[in-house]
Every structure is written in structure tokens, then in C-alpha cells.
Amino acid sequence: MKELKVKEILKICNAELLSGSEEEVLENFKKDTNEIQEGDTYIGIQGERVNRKYIF
């Protein structure tokens, strides 16, 4: 599987990194904030019942 780094997500989302490293490799993704564990990456999904921006 190809590595996915923070800088790639920033580019796709036209976003700005507020803290951390653009070179960090992302491995675990969650879309439910109730399931997040240390080291996970949360990506908010906009939908009918949800209206959040992308958060890392």
C-alpha cells in the first residue's frame, strides 16, 4: 500500500497545517469521533446530517 503523508492531504484539501509535520505518514483513519484512538486521523465528511470541515 502506498504511504499517505499529511502534505498530500493538505494539497488535496487546499488546507494549511497548524501543527505537526507535513512528512508524517497517516495510517489509521476514522470518520466517527467516538471511535478515535491515539495516532488515528479524523476526517470529517460533509453530508445531510453532518456539516464539518476536514480535521487532522
Sequence and secondary structure as in RCSB ss.txt:
>XXXX:A:sequence
MKELKVKEILKICNAELLSGSEEEVLENFKKDTNEIQEGDTYIGIQGERVNRKYIF
>XXXX:A:secstr
   EEHHHHHHHHT    SS TT EE EEES GGG  TTEEE     SS       
